[in-house]
Amino acid sequence: MSGTGQILEGVWRFVAVHPDWEDMGDGWEPEVAWWAVRTDAGLVLIDPLVSDWEALDGLVADHRGCAGVVRTVYWHQRSVAEAADRYGAEIWARPAPPDTPGRAFDRPVNSGQTLPGGLVGYDVVRADEIAVWVPSQAALVFGDLLVRGPDGELKLCPAHWIDRIGGAERVRAVLRALPELDLVHVLVSHGPLVLGDGSAALHRVMSEPDRDSA
């Protein structure tokens, strides 16, 4: 998987092997991405899974500290707690639904709420998952709801990840309900990095006929 380091001005992409990975044949590869975003308030870490703390220490120090740690979905606990403790930052996340394992956070996120540094979180209905809008780079970050295939095609996550919320039809309705955004880039945790074509790629996902999302 390519595309690590600063991929856009003020946006860094990191890749690490997920500690809970197992080959389930559904497109979940062992390497997953996470993000650091430069803001006027400091660096915001999104779903950190840190393999090199020394390098991250330097990046944080160079960008006025850590303004906050955002967890997009409870499965992405990863290095969230360690990063928050290490940098004295607060964890921002949506409260978990009653039937979902809870993870600690400091600041509850409501849909459309401004996050540290001017980022914005949007509820995407699946468990406690949010998408994160990075206005400075017109980028929308998804934790699990959208993935990219080996060819870079943006698509819905595997069908069994979304069965409990009504499947593909429900997810597409949620995506269509997102505010109008001047979208250029869609960044995902699972799959190769693709920059540009974000608005068109998201429109294709919302418009395609229902099919298994493997």
Number of C-alpha atoms within 10 A of each C-alpha: 13 11 15 14 13 14 15 13 10 14 19 18 20 21 22 15 14 15 10 7 12 10 9 8 9 13 17 20 17 15 17 20 25 24 24 24 24 23 20 11 15 19 25 26 25 25 25 26 25 19 13 9 12 10 10 14 15 11 17 20 13 11 18 14 19 27 26 24 29 30 29 26 23 21 16 21 17 18 15 25 18 14 24 21 11 12 16 14 18 20 23 22 25 25 20 17 12 8 7 11 11 14 17 14 19 12 15 12 22 16 15 17 14 15 22 20 17 15 18 20 26 22 21 21 17 20 21 21 25 28 25 24 23 22 14 14 16 16 23 24 21 23 25 22 23 24 26 21 18 13 9 13 15 22 19 25 23 21 16 13 16 20 13 10 13 11 19 25 14 15 23 19 12 15 17 15 10 14 9 7 12 13 19 17 23 24 28 24 25 26 24 22 19 19 15 14 13 20 17 13 17 20 14 14 20 20 11 11 10 12 11 12 19 15
